[in-house]
Amino acid sequence: MATTIDLDHGRRFYMLGVIHRDKRNRALLRQWITGIMPDVITLEFTQYGLMFRKENRGRYKKRIDEVLKKLKNDKRPYNGSAMDDLKAFLNMPDEYEVVAEYCKGRRIPFHLIDMDMFSYLKLQNAEELFDSGNIEELLTEKDAANGSREATMARLFFKSGIKTASYDDEMYVRDRHMADRLSLLMKSSPEKRFLHITGWRHLEDPHGLYSPLDPLKVFPYD
């Protein structure tokens, strides 16, 4: 079970579980990374996802702004949370930006180790999602999600052991791939301390894929 812990610098491998797109992430990540003082950081993110955002976020954000301007001109209400979620989807994850800054400043290795295939499958319909008509529909939905459900699910799991989402086959395949990548990296640098930053659900690891690496798991939220 992951928990907030006193750091044990005798450990070689830490797993830091985050709630994606949580507003607390930048401050928490900086705090914990500085405390752990890793020599190598890996991240649950893909090269495909990185390039997709670099190449497409500008034009998709322009479409969002155009739809928003149209709604304002027509004096139609829109869901601010839905707009924030759409733009957050296009932004670089806070995890990536914080880690990239930290690793550049300290000149330590930084690896994206999630599977490109699943990023491609999830992003291949992005053009349809960011069609102007679809953006307008999403922004005018009354019950659009505001991101709080993910934080609630995480609290229920870590504080009460209540599972609100299943660990599916995709999670298994991705975790097996990331655990294998980590194992190879750690074998090539046996003297270094590793930190893997991932979504909180991956800390469950019901099949023990990360167990051979003896991780110290951290859920950094109250």
N, CA, C and O of each residue as an XYZ file, in Angstrom:
888
protein
N       0.849     -1.193      0.000
C       0.000      0.000      0.000
C       0.887      1.245      0.000
O       1.831      1.344      0.783
N       0.581      2.168     -0.861
C       1.338      3.414     -0.912
C       0.870      4.354      0.186
O      -0.287      4.311      0.604
N       1.754      5.181      0.639
C       1.406      6.115      1.701
C       2.392      7.267      1.703
O       3.428      7.197      1.043
N       2.086      8.312      2.427
C       3.052      9.376      2.659
C       4.045      8.869      3.692
O       3.643      8.379      4.747
N       5.339      8.981      3.403
C       6.342      8.312      4.233
C       7.506      9.243      4.536
O       7.701     10.256      3.865
N       8.267      8.887      5.545
C       9.569      9.496      5.741
C      10.519      8.829      4.767
O      10.506      7.607      4.617
N      11.339      9.623      4.108
C      12.198      9.079      3.061
C      13.279      8.182      3.644
O      13.863      8.471      4.688
N      13.525      7.097      2.946
C      14.576      6.145      3.300
C      15.579      6.162      2.161
O      15.365      5.514      1.136
N      16.657      6.888      2.325
C      17.612      7.026      1.240
C      18.469      5.786      1.048
O      19.377      5.785      0.218
N      18.194      4.737      1.800
C      18.855      3.466      1.543
C      18.202      2.695      0.414
O      18.749      1.694     -0.048
N      17.026      3.150     -0.044
C      16.305      2.458     -1.107
C      16.813      2.905     -2.468
O      17.269      4.036     -2.635
N      16.730      2.001     -3.439
C      17.201      2.317     -4.799
C      16.065      2.718     -5.715
O      16.299      3.371     -6.731
N      14.826      2.339     -5.379
C      13.743      2.544     -6.339
C      12.491      3.057     -5.646
O      11.970      2.428     -4.725
N      12.023      4.201     -6.100
C      10.801      4.810     -5.583
C       9.774      4.896     -6.702
O      10.118      5.132     -7.860
N       8.510      4.700     -6.343
C       7.397      4.926     -7.259
C       6.506      6.005     -6.663
O       5.961      5.832     -5.573
N       6.357      7.102     -7.366
C       5.547      8.225     -6.905
C       4.255      8.247     -7.721
O       4.283      8.490     -8.928
N       3.119      7.992     -7.059
C       1.836      7.897     -7.747
C       1.088      9.214     -7.729
O       0.808      9.749     -6.656
N       0.758      9.748     -8.900
C       0.122     11.061     -8.986
C      -1.306     10.958     -9.518
O      -1.662     10.004    -10.210
N      -2.100     11.947     -9.182
C      -3.435     12.124     -9.757
C      -3.250     13.050    -10.957
O      -2.974     14.238    -10.786
N      -3.399     12.521    -12.153
C      -3.143     13.311    -13.346
C      -4.001     14.577    -13.367
O      -5.191     14.541    -13.052
N      -3.381     15.685    -13.741
C      -4.024     16.989    -13.904
C      -4.547     17.572    -12.593
O      -5.402     18.458    -12.610
N      -4.047     17.089    -11.468
C      -4.403     17.674    -10.183
C      -3.644     18.997    -10.006
O      -2.459     19.082    -10.331
N      -4.313     20.005     -9.503
C      -3.708     21.334     -9.379
C      -2.567     21.378     -8.377
O      -1.760     22.307     -8.398
N      -2.489     20.380     -7.497
C      -1.426     20.351     -6.494
C      -0.122     19.771     -7.017
O       0.892     19.815     -6.320
N      -0.125     19.224     -8.237
C       0.989     18.387     -8.682
C       2.328     19.104     -8.763
O       3.351     18.552     -8.358
N       2.333     20.316     -9.275
C       3.629     20.989     -9.441
C       4.358     21.148     -8.105
O       5.544     20.837     -7.993
N       3.638     21.632     -7.101
C       4.265     21.834     -5.793
C       4.667     20.505     -5.162
O       5.769     20.377     -4.628
N       3.775     19.517     -5.223
C       4.064     18.223     -4.611
C       5.223     17.509     -5.297
O       6.085     16.933     -4.633
N       5.240     17.548     -6.618
C       6.320     16.870     -7.343
C       7.668     17.494     -7.025
O       8.648     16.787     -6.792
N       7.715     18.815     -7.014
C       8.990     19.471     -6.689
C       9.455     19.095     -5.283
O      10.640     18.850     -5.052
N       8.508     19.052     -4.352
C       8.843     18.715     -2.962
C       9.405     17.307     -2.846
O      10.439     17.088     -2.215
N       8.712     16.354     -3.464
C       9.120     14.958     -3.314
C      10.361     14.614     -4.123
O      11.201     13.840     -3.664
N      10.490     15.175     -5.316
C      11.693     14.907     -6.103
C      12.922     15.448     -5.384
O      13.956     14.782     -5.322
N      12.807     16.654     -4.842
C      13.926     17.236     -4.094
C      14.265     16.384     -2.878
O      15.437     16.217     -2.541
N      13.230     15.841     -2.213
C      13.476     15.007     -1.042
C      14.111     13.674     -1.369
O      14.986     13.204     -0.640
N      13.681     13.061     -2.455
C      14.208     11.744     -2.838
C      15.611     11.849     -3.417
O      16.430     10.949     -3.232
N      15.890     12.937     -4.114
C      17.194     13.168     -4.750
C      17.589     12.006     -5.666
O      18.625     11.375     -5.456
N      16.772     11.725     -6.674
C      17.090     10.595     -7.560
C      18.267     10.908     -8.480
O      18.599     12.066     -8.734
N      18.884      9.836     -8.968
C      19.933      9.962     -9.979
C      19.374      9.779    -11.384
O      19.954     10.239    -12.367
N      18.228      9.091    -11.457
C      17.546      8.856    -12.734
C      16.041      8.965    -12.475
O      15.547      8.465    -11.464
N      15.309      9.622    -13.394
C      13.856      9.703    -13.284
C      13.223      9.108    -14.533
O      13.644      9.396    -15.654
N      12.199      8.270    -14.324
C      11.407      7.745    -15.431
C       9.968      8.213    -15.248
O       9.529      8.500    -14.134
N       9.240      8.285    -16.365
C       7.902      8.852    -16.331
C       6.939      8.014    -17.165
O       7.286      7.545    -18.249
N       5.731      7.832    -16.648
C       4.651      7.191    -17.393
C       4.120      8.200    -18.416
O       3.104      8.862    -18.201
N       4.835      8.292    -19.524
C       4.477      9.176    -20.628
C       5.192      8.625    -21.849
O       6.162      7.880    -21.715
N       4.720      8.986    -23.047
C       5.286      8.401    -24.258
C       5.903      9.465    -25.167
O       5.541     10.641    -25.119
N       6.834      9.018    -25.986
C       7.396      9.896    -27.003
C       6.313     10.324    -27.987
O       6.313     11.462    -28.456
N       5.391      9.418    -28.299
C       4.306      9.755    -29.219
C       3.424     10.859    -28.630
O       3.075     11.816    -29.321
N       3.070     10.722    -27.366
C       2.257     11.738    -26.708
C       2.963     13.078    -26.645
O       2.332     14.126    -26.789
N       4.268     13.048    -26.430
C       5.057     14.273    -26.385
C       5.031     14.983    -27.745
O       4.767     16.183    -27.815
N       5.305     14.241    -28.820
C       5.346     14.834    -30.154
C       3.960     15.285    -30.600
O       3.831     16.317    -31.259
N       2.921     14.527    -30.248
C       1.556     14.918    -30.607
C       1.236     16.303    -30.066
O       0.689     17.142    -30.781
N       1.574     16.540    -28.816
C       1.266     17.831    -28.202
C       2.107     18.949    -28.806
O       1.605     20.049    -29.035
N       3.364     18.678    -29.061
C       4.216     19.702    -29.662
C       3.709     20.113    -31.041
O       3.759     21.287    -31.406
N       3.223     19.137    -31.801
C       2.834     19.397    -33.186
C       1.400     19.909    -33.334
O       1.099     20.583    -34.319
N       0.501     19.609    -32.378
C      -0.919     19.874    -32.594
C      -1.584     20.839    -31.622
O      -2.651     21.373    -31.922
N      -0.973     21.072    -30.463
C      -1.701     21.826    -29.446
C      -2.019     23.250    -29.891
O      -3.049     23.800    -29.498
N      -1.145     23.862    -30.711
C      -1.386     25.226    -31.138
C      -2.662     25.365    -31.955
O      -3.477     26.247    -31.685
N      -2.842     24.513    -32.940
C      -4.025     24.644    -33.800
C      -5.292     24.194    -33.099
O      -6.367     24.734    -33.360
N      -5.185     23.209    -32.207
C      -6.379     22.778    -31.489
C      -6.812     23.818    -30.456
O      -8.008     24.036    -30.259
N      -5.857     24.451    -29.802
C      -6.204     25.518    -28.853
C      -6.833     26.703    -29.585
O      -7.721     27.371    -29.054
N      -6.365     26.955    -30.806
C      -6.957     28.037    -31.601
C      -8.426     27.743    -31.885
O      -9.262     28.646    -31.843
N      -8.748     26.461    -32.177
C     -10.146     26.082    -32.418
C     -10.986     26.282    -31.162
O     -12.108     26.783    -31.232
N     -10.440     25.891    -30.017
C     -11.173     26.075    -28.755
C     -11.467     27.559    -28.535
O     -12.588     27.930    -28.185
N     -10.461     28.402    -28.739
C     -10.642     29.845    -28.548
C     -11.666     30.415    -29.523
O     -12.432     31.309    -29.164
N     -11.685     29.907    -30.749
C     -12.650     30.386    -31.736
C     -14.076     30.020    -31.337
O     -14.993     30.831    -31.465
N     -14.255     28.780    -30.848
C     -15.582     28.356    -30.400
C     -16.007     29.159    -29.183
O     -17.160     29.577    -29.077
N     -15.072     29.374    -28.265
C     -15.372     30.154    -27.063
C     -15.785     31.586    -27.424
O     -16.721     32.129    -26.837
N     -15.095     32.188    -28.379
C     -15.441     33.543    -28.828
C     -16.848     33.566    -29.425
O     -17.612     34.501    -29.184
N     -17.188     32.538    -30.204
C     -18.512     32.435    -30.815
C     -19.601     32.335    -29.741
O     -20.633     33.000    -29.831
N     -19.363     31.502    -28.731
C     -20.350     31.346    -27.663
C     -20.548     32.661    -26.903
O     -21.672     33.024    -26.556
N     -19.447     33.364    -26.653
C     -19.549     34.638    -25.939
C     -20.301     35.669    -26.780
O     -21.130     36.418    -26.263
N     -20.007     35.701    -28.071
C     -20.697     36.652    -28.957
C     -22.197     36.373    -29.030
O     -23.015     37.288    -29.130
N     -22.535     35.075    -28.975
C     -23.950     34.679    -29.015
C     -24.597     34.729    -27.634
O     -25.779     34.424    -27.475
N     -23.797     35.123    -26.633
C     -24.259     35.198    -25.247
C     -24.822     33.871    -24.756
O     -25.842     33.817    -24.068
N     -24.120     32.801    -25.135
C     -24.504     31.458    -24.700
C     -23.594     31.026    -23.553
O     -22.389     31.274    -23.602
N     -24.139     30.393    -22.535
C     -23.302     29.932    -21.421
C     -22.409     28.770    -21.860
O     -22.753     28.017    -22.772
N     -21.273     28.639    -21.206
C     -20.379     27.516    -21.492
C     -19.814     27.001    -20.174
O     -19.801     27.706    -19.165
N     -19.355     25.773    -20.208
C     -18.841     25.115    -19.011
C     -17.344     25.380    -18.896
O     -16.553     24.857    -19.681
N     -16.961     26.186    -17.923
C     -15.557     26.532    -17.743
C     -14.687     25.339    -17.418
O     -13.539     25.268    -17.856
N     -15.224     24.395    -16.653
C     -14.451     23.199    -16.306
C     -14.172     22.354    -17.536
O     -13.081     21.803    -17.682
N     -15.168     22.248    -18.432
C     -14.973     21.488    -19.663
C     -13.904     22.139    -20.528
O     -13.084     21.448    -21.131
N     -13.909     23.472    -20.590
C     -12.885     24.177    -21.351
C     -11.499     23.919    -20.767
O     -10.542     23.674    -21.503
N     -11.398     23.974    -19.437
C     -10.111     23.716    -18.783
C      -9.634     22.299    -19.065
O      -8.445     22.073    -19.292
N     -10.571     21.337    -19.052
C     -10.204     19.949    -19.314
C      -9.696     19.761    -20.738
O      -8.717     19.048    -20.962
N     -10.362     20.404    -21.706
C      -9.918     20.296    -23.096
C      -8.513     20.859    -23.270
O      -7.673     20.247    -23.930
N      -8.259     22.011    -22.686
C      -6.949     22.626    -22.822
C      -5.887     21.834    -22.049
O      -4.744     21.724    -22.491
N      -6.271     21.287    -20.900
C      -5.332     20.479    -20.121
C      -4.918     19.227    -20.890
O      -3.779     18.771    -20.787
N      -5.855     18.680    -21.661
C      -5.563     17.501    -22.478
C      -4.449     17.797    -23.480
O      -3.669     16.910    -23.826
N      -4.377     19.047    -23.944
C      -3.392     19.428    -24.956
C      -2.077     19.903    -24.355
O      -1.050     19.905    -25.034
N      -2.099     20.303    -23.101
C      -0.880     20.785    -22.463
C       0.065     19.641    -22.159
O      -0.358     18.491    -22.041
N       1.343     19.955    -22.033
C       2.276     18.969    -21.510
C       1.875     18.669    -20.066
O       1.564     19.595    -19.317
N       1.875     17.415    -19.663
C       1.539     17.112    -18.271
C       2.468     17.844    -17.302
O       3.652     18.033    -17.580
N       1.910     18.249    -16.167
C       2.743     18.882    -15.146
C       3.930     17.999    -14.782
O       5.037     18.490    -14.556
N       3.688     16.692    -14.727
C       4.764     15.763    -14.375
C       5.937     15.908    -15.334
O       7.095     15.950    -14.918
N       5.620     15.984    -16.621
C       6.688     16.097    -17.628
C       7.459     17.408    -17.447
O       8.690     17.403    -17.434
N       6.757     18.508    -17.309
C       7.440     19.799    -17.236
C       8.291     19.937    -15.978
O       9.403     20.461    -16.033
N       7.767     19.466    -14.840
C       8.529     19.547    -13.588
C       9.775     18.669    -13.668
O      10.866     19.093    -13.286
N       9.605     17.442    -14.166
C      10.745     16.520    -14.245
C      11.778     17.009    -15.256
O      12.980     16.945    -14.994
N      11.318     17.497    -16.411
C      12.254     17.985    -17.421
C      13.095     19.131    -16.871
O      14.303     19.191    -17.101
N      12.445     20.048    -16.137
C      13.167     21.170    -15.540
C      14.184     20.695    -14.508
O      15.322     21.163    -14.482
N      13.759     19.752    -13.653
C      14.640     19.250    -12.599
C      15.857     18.539    -13.200
O      16.993     18.777    -12.790
N      15.604     17.671    -14.169
C      16.692     16.868    -14.747
C      17.656     17.730    -15.556
O      18.861     17.482    -15.558
N      17.129     18.736    -16.239
C      18.005     19.637    -16.992
C      18.899     20.427    -16.043
O      20.088     20.605    -16.307
N      18.318     20.906    -14.928
C      19.096     21.688    -13.978
C      20.189     20.886    -13.301
O      21.240     21.424    -12.954
N      19.941     19.591    -13.112
C      20.921     18.752    -12.407
C      21.664     17.798    -13.330
O      22.509     17.016    -12.892
N      21.337     17.875    -14.604
C      22.018     17.065    -15.621
C      21.965     15.576    -15.295
O      22.980     14.881    -15.298
N      20.751     15.109    -15.013
C      20.563     13.688    -14.756
C      19.633     13.101    -15.815
O      18.850     13.837    -16.417
N      19.702     11.786    -16.056
C      18.894     11.161    -17.108
C      17.401     11.183    -16.791
O      16.991     11.125    -15.632
N      16.609     11.267    -17.848
C      15.148     11.342    -17.774
C      14.602     10.499    -18.931
O      14.925     10.752    -20.091
N      13.770      9.491    -18.610
C      13.279      8.570    -19.632
C      11.750      8.518    -19.635
O      11.126      8.428    -18.578
N      11.154      8.574    -20.823
C       9.721      8.331    -21.000
C       9.579      6.856    -21.347
O      10.124      6.405    -22.355
N       8.850      6.092    -20.523
C       8.921      4.632    -20.685
C       7.571      3.963    -20.919
O       7.494      2.735    -20.924
N       6.502      4.743    -21.114
C       5.214      4.120    -21.419
C       5.179      3.715    -22.897
O       6.087      4.049    -23.658
N       4.119      2.990    -23.297
C       4.047      2.391    -24.628
C       3.413      3.338    -25.647
O       2.296      3.818    -25.451
N       4.129      3.599    -26.724
C       3.631      4.475    -27.781
C       2.339      3.949    -28.407
O       1.477      4.733    -28.803
N       2.205      2.632    -28.497
C       1.047      2.050    -29.170
C      -0.261      2.521    -28.550
O      -1.198      2.865    -29.271
N      -0.335      2.540    -27.230
C      -1.578      2.936    -26.574
C      -1.822      4.441    -26.715
O      -2.970      4.877    -26.798
N      -0.748      5.236    -26.741
C      -0.920      6.664    -26.998
C      -1.510      6.874    -28.382
O      -2.417      7.687    -28.562
N      -0.997      6.145    -29.352
C      -1.508      6.279    -30.719
C      -2.992      5.924    -30.780
O      -3.783      6.637    -31.398
N      -3.363      4.825    -30.137
C      -4.758      4.393    -30.172
C      -5.681      5.428    -29.537
O      -6.797      5.646    -30.009
N      -5.210      6.064    -28.467
C      -6.045      7.042    -27.766
C      -6.100      8.380    -28.492
O      -7.081      9.113    -28.366
N      -5.056      8.705    -29.251
C      -4.974     10.023    -29.876
C      -5.347     10.021    -31.354
O      -5.421     11.083    -31.972
N      -5.583      8.842    -31.928
C      -5.843      8.788    -33.368
C      -7.149      9.486    -33.761
O      -7.319      9.880    -34.915
N      -8.070      9.638    -32.805
C      -9.333     10.325    -33.097
C      -9.351     11.765    -32.593
O     -10.413     12.371    -32.452
N      -8.159     12.306    -32.322
C      -8.088     13.663    -31.781
C      -8.675     14.687    -32.747
O      -9.291     15.660    -32.313
N      -8.494     14.481    -34.040
C      -9.016     15.443    -35.014
C     -10.536     15.529    -34.919
O     -11.118     16.604    -35.058
N     -11.169     14.379    -34.680
C     -12.626     14.366    -34.505
C     -13.017     15.041    -33.193
O     -13.971     15.818    -33.149
N     -12.275     14.743    -32.126
C     -12.571     15.337    -30.824
C     -12.495     16.857    -30.885
O     -13.326     17.558    -30.308
N     -11.480     17.359    -31.599
C     -11.272     18.803    -31.652
C     -11.868     19.437    -32.908
O     -11.445     20.514    -33.326
N     -12.846     18.768    -33.503
C     -13.677     19.398    -34.516
C     -14.474     20.529    -33.850
O     -14.930     20.392    -32.715
N     -14.631     21.629    -34.561
C     -15.285     22.798    -33.961
C     -16.675     22.478    -33.417
O     -17.050     22.952    -32.345
N     -17.442     21.669    -34.160
C     -18.779     21.310    -33.695
C     -18.750     20.480    -32.432
O     -19.587     20.651    -31.546
N     -17.789     19.583    -32.350
C     -17.678     18.744    -31.162
C     -17.203     19.550    -29.964
O     -17.667     19.334    -28.844
N     -16.281     20.479    -30.193
C     -15.830     21.359    -29.106
C     -17.011     22.141    -28.544
O     -17.170     22.251    -27.328
N     -17.841     22.684    -29.437
C     -19.011     23.451    -28.994
C     -19.951     22.583    -28.169
O     -20.488     23.030    -27.156
N     -20.147     21.355    -28.598
C     -21.025     20.455    -27.848
C     -20.460     20.164    -26.466
O     -21.192     20.167    -25.477
N     -19.147     19.911    -26.399
C     -18.512     19.620    -25.112
C     -18.575     20.818    -24.166
O     -18.795     20.657    -22.965
N     -18.381     22.011    -24.709
C     -18.361     23.204    -23.862
C     -19.742     23.596    -23.354
O     -19.855     24.335    -22.376
N     -20.784     23.111    -24.005
C     -22.136     23.501    -23.602
C     -22.864     22.383    -22.859
O     -24.045     22.524    -22.541
N     -22.180     21.277    -22.578
C     -22.787     20.217    -21.770
C     -22.885     20.679    -20.325
O     -21.921     21.205    -19.770
N     -24.034     20.484    -19.725
C     -24.233     20.938    -18.349
C     -23.483     20.087    -17.337
O     -23.076     20.590    -16.289
N     -23.293     18.809    -17.634
C     -22.717     17.890    -16.652
C     -21.296     17.494    -17.002
O     -20.862     16.398    -16.648
N     -20.560     18.354    -17.688
C     -19.182     18.030    -18.057
C     -18.337     17.807    -16.810
O     -18.512     18.476    -15.792
N     -17.417     16.853    -16.915
C     -16.580     16.505    -15.753
C     -15.631     17.639    -15.421
O     -15.217     18.397    -16.298
N     -15.289     17.745    -14.140
C     -14.354     18.800    -13.739
C     -13.071     18.246    -13.137
O     -12.286     19.003    -12.565
N     -12.839     16.926    -13.254
C     -11.591     16.337    -12.796
C     -11.595     15.890    -11.346
O     -10.652     15.228    -10.913
N     -12.640     16.235    -10.569
C     -12.633     15.900     -9.148
C     -12.853     14.407     -8.908
O     -12.469     13.882     -7.863
N     -13.464     13.733     -9.864
C     -13.754     12.304     -9.692
C     -12.471     11.498     -9.522
O     -12.433     10.560     -8.726
N     -11.424     11.851    -10.256
C     -10.163     11.116    -10.161
C      -9.567     11.233     -8.764
O      -9.080     10.246     -8.212
N      -9.600     12.428     -8.192
C      -9.073     12.626     -6.848
C      -9.897     11.853     -5.821
O      -9.348     11.282     -4.880
N     -11.214     11.838     -6.006
C     -12.081     11.101     -5.081
C     -11.778      9.611     -5.142
O     -11.694      8.950     -4.107
N     -11.614      9.075     -6.360
C     -11.297      7.659     -6.522
C      -9.983      7.306     -5.843
O      -9.875      6.268     -5.189
N      -8.987      8.169     -5.999
C      -7.686      7.916     -5.387
C      -7.782      7.905     -3.863
O      -7.212      7.034     -3.205
N      -8.506      8.879     -3.304
C      -8.648      8.936     -1.839
C      -9.340      7.685     -1.311
O      -8.924      7.128     -0.295
N     -10.389      7.241     -1.990
C     -11.107      6.042     -1.547
C     -10.194      4.820     -1.539
O     -10.268      3.983     -0.639
N      -9.336      4.728     -2.547
C      -8.453      3.554     -2.620
C      -7.378      3.585     -1.541
O      -7.173      2.595     -0.838
N      -6.686      4.728     -1.407
C      -5.550      4.774     -0.492
C      -5.954      4.942      0.964
O      -5.245      4.468      1.852
N      -7.074      5.605      1.232
C      -7.483      5.809      2.616
C      -8.360      4.679      3.143
O      -8.309      4.341      4.326
N      -9.173      4.093      2.246
C     -10.140      3.090      2.712
C     -10.011      1.741      2.021
O     -10.717      0.799      2.379
N      -9.126      1.631      1.040
C      -8.968      0.377      0.326
C     -10.134      0.041     -0.581
O     -10.303     -1.115     -0.967
N     -10.949      1.041     -0.932
C     -12.120      0.813     -1.766
C     -11.726      1.007     -3.230
O     -11.277      2.083     -3.624
N     -11.900     -0.044     -4.028
C     -11.561      0.042     -5.450
C     -12.756      0.579     -6.220
O     -13.862      0.048     -6.120
N     -12.524      1.640     -6.992
C     -13.587      2.241     -7.799
C     -13.311      2.106     -9.291
O     -14.115      2.551    -10.111
N     -12.189      1.501     -9.650
C     -11.861      1.264    -11.054
C     -11.106     -0.051    -11.160
O     -10.307     -0.386    -10.285
N     -11.356     -0.791    -12.223
C     -10.714     -2.089    -12.393
C      -9.319     -1.924    -12.983
O      -9.037     -0.967    -13.705
N      -8.467     -2.870    -12.660
C      -7.132     -2.950    -13.254
C      -7.272     -3.842    -14.477
O      -7.379     -5.062    -14.351
N      -7.272     -3.232    -15.668
C      -7.630     -3.976    -16.868
C      -6.404     -4.505    -17.607
O      -5.269     -4.328    -17.165
N      -6.658     -5.164    -18.748
C      -5.581     -5.781    -19.523
C      -4.584     -4.743    -20.036
O      -3.381     -4.999    -20.086
N      -5.094     -3.571    -20.417
C      -4.183     -2.531    -20.913
C      -3.207     -2.106    -19.818
O      -2.016     -1.927    -20.074
N      -3.720     -1.945    -18.599
C      -2.846     -1.573    -17.488
C      -1.766     -2.632    -17.288
O      -0.603     -2.308    -17.046
N      -2.161     -3.900    -17.393
C      -1.202     -4.998    -17.195
C      -0.093     -4.940    -18.255
O       1.091     -5.025    -17.927
N      -0.485     -4.797    -19.517
C       0.502     -4.774    -20.598
C       1.445     -3.591    -20.439
O       2.656     -3.729    -20.610
N       0.891     -2.435    -20.113
C       1.730     -1.247    -19.956
C       2.665     -1.389    -18.754
O       3.844     -1.046    -18.847
N       2.157     -1.888    -17.634
C       3.003     -2.052    -16.452
C       4.102     -3.083    -16.690
O       5.230     -2.913    -16.229
N       3.770     -4.142    -17.405
C       4.803     -5.149    -17.713
C       5.911     -4.519    -18.555
O       7.097     -4.753    -18.325
N       5.499     -3.716    -19.534
C       6.477     -3.039    -20.392
C       7.329     -2.070    -19.570
O       8.553     -2.060    -19.704
N       6.692     -1.254    -18.719
C       7.451     -0.268    -17.941
C       8.354     -0.936    -16.914
O       9.475     -0.481    -16.683
N       7.873     -2.015    -16.295
C       8.710     -2.732    -15.329
C       9.930     -3.332    -16.009
O      11.021     -3.326    -15.438
N       9.761     -3.851    -17.225
C      10.898     -4.400    -17.969
C      11.909     -3.306    -18.315
O      13.116     -3.508    -18.186
N      11.410     -2.143    -18.755
C      12.302     -1.033    -19.074
C      13.076     -0.591    -17.834
O      14.282     -0.349    -17.895
N      12.373     -0.490    -16.718
C      13.022     -0.083    -15.476
C      14.085     -1.089    -15.041
O      15.170     -0.715    -14.596
N      13.756     -2.355    -15.178
C      14.710     -3.396    -14.795
C      16.005     -3.278    -15.590
O      17.092     -3.401    -15.027
N      15.895     -3.039    -16.893
C      17.078     -2.898    -17.736
C      17.881     -1.650    -17.357
O      19.109     -1.688    -17.285
N      17.174     -0.555    -17.120
C      17.861      0.678    -16.743
C      18.586      0.530    -15.413
O      19.717      0.990    -15.254
N      17.918     -0.122    -14.458
C      18.536     -0.283    -13.141
C      19.724     -1.233    -13.180
O      20.694     -1.038    -12.448
N      19.663     -2.252    -14.019
C      20.802     -3.168    -14.155
C      21.997     -2.464    -14.790
O      23.147     -2.768    -14.472
N      21.715     -1.512    -15.698
C      22.813     -0.810    -16.365
C      23.443      0.260    -15.478
O      24.554      0.716    -15.747
N      22.732      0.661    -14.415
C      23.260      1.684    -13.498
C      23.000      1.254    -12.057
O      22.184      1.862    -11.364
N      23.693      0.204    -11.604
C      23.390     -0.381    -10.291
C      23.667      0.522     -9.107
O      23.178      0.267     -8.007
N      24.447      1.579     -9.316
C      24.801      2.454     -8.203
C      23.845      3.631     -8.069
O      23.987      4.437     -7.149
N      22.873      3.746     -8.971
C      22.034      4.940     -8.997
C      20.674      4.718     -8.353
O      20.151      3.603     -8.334
N      20.103      5.818     -7.816
C      18.773      5.802     -7.217
C      17.752      6.221     -8.277
O      17.916      7.247     -8.937
N      16.698      5.418     -8.433
C      15.699      5.645     -9.470
C      14.380      6.113     -8.868
O      13.964      5.664     -7.800
N      13.740      7.026     -9.584
C      12.394      7.469     -9.246
C      11.512      7.294    -10.481
O      11.821      7.812    -11.553
N      10.417      6.562    -10.320
C       9.441      6.394    -11.400
C       8.169      7.135    -11.011
O       7.573      6.855     -9.971
N       7.757      8.086    -11.852
C       6.544      8.868    -11.606
C       5.448      8.336    -12.511
O       5.622      8.254    -13.727
N       4.322      7.976    -11.918
C       3.273      7.292    -12.648
C       1.911      7.669    -12.089
O       1.821      8.266    -11.016
N       0.851      7.323    -12.810
C      -0.485      7.518    -12.284
C      -0.715      6.646    -11.062
O      -0.176      5.544    -10.963
N      -1.514      7.142    -10.137
C      -1.692      6.461     -8.848
C      -2.217      5.037     -9.001
O      -1.906      4.185     -8.170
N      -3.002      4.756    -10.038
C      -3.571      3.409    -10.188
C      -2.494      2.350    -10.419
O      -2.688      1.178    -10.093
N      -1.362      2.765    -10.981
C      -0.298      1.795    -11.257
C       0.403      1.333     -9.981
O       1.123      0.335    -10.000
N       0.199      2.047     -8.875
C       0.820      1.614     -7.625
C       0.196      0.335     -7.096
O       0.817     -0.387     -6.316
N      -1.029      0.053     -7.518
C      -1.698     -1.162     -7.033
C      -0.909     -2.407     -7.419
O      -0.676     -3.280     -6.584
N      -0.499     -2.490     -8.683
C       0.345     -3.579     -9.185
C      -0.112     -4.951     -8.687
O       0.653     -5.640     -8.013
N      -1.347     -5.362     -9.004
C      -1.887     -6.607     -8.457
C      -1.136     -7.863     -8.892
O      -1.239     -8.901     -8.239
N      -0.387     -7.780     -9.982
C       0.364     -8.944    -10.464
C       1.824     -8.934    -10.009
O       2.600     -9.815    -10.380
N       2.189     -7.948     -9.215
C       3.543     -7.905     -8.679
C       4.618     -7.679     -9.726
O       5.738     -8.169     -9.579
N       4.297     -6.948    -10.777
C       5.261     -6.738    -11.861
C       6.462     -5.906    -11.419
O       7.575     -6.100    -11.906
N       6.227     -4.979    -10.492
C       7.322     -4.142    -10.003
C       7.998     -4.719     -8.758
O       9.028     -4.209     -8.317
N       7.432     -5.759     -8.204
C       7.947     -6.309     -6.940
C       9.419     -6.695     -6.991
O      10.133     -6.433     -6.023
N       9.922     -7.312     -8.084
C      11.351     -7.657     -8.109
C      12.281     -6.454     -7.977
O      13.456     -6.607     -7.641
N      11.757     -5.255     -8.242
C      12.570     -4.047     -8.147
C      12.533     -3.434     -6.750
O      13.192     -2.427     -6.493
N      11.770     -4.038     -5.858
C      11.673     -3.615     -4.456
C      11.332     -2.128     -4.332
O      12.106     -1.361     -3.759
N      10.188     -1.722     -4.861
C       9.857     -0.288     -4.854
C       9.387      0.206     -3.494
O       8.770     -0.538     -2.732
N       9.677      1.445     -3.202
C       9.072      2.159     -2.094
C       8.011      3.064     -2.710
O       8.345      4.014     -3.418
N       6.737      2.781     -2.449
C       5.638      3.466     -3.122
C       5.164      4.661     -2.298
O       5.017      4.587     -1.078
N       4.933      5.751     -3.002
C       4.544      7.000     -2.344
C       3.301      7.559     -3.009
O       3.268      7.739     -4.226
N       2.272      7.835     -2.206
C       1.090      8.581     -2.661
C       1.143      9.910     -1.937
O       0.850      9.948     -0.742
N       1.502     11.005     -2.598
C       1.896     12.221     -1.883
C       0.773     13.174     -1.504
O       1.031     14.341     -1.210
N      -0.463     12.701     -1.506
C      -1.597     13.582     -1.214
C      -2.158     13.291      0.178
O      -2.083     12.160      0.659
N      -2.711     14.301      0.812
C      -3.345     14.127      2.122
C      -4.705     13.461      1.952
O      -5.404     13.224      2.937
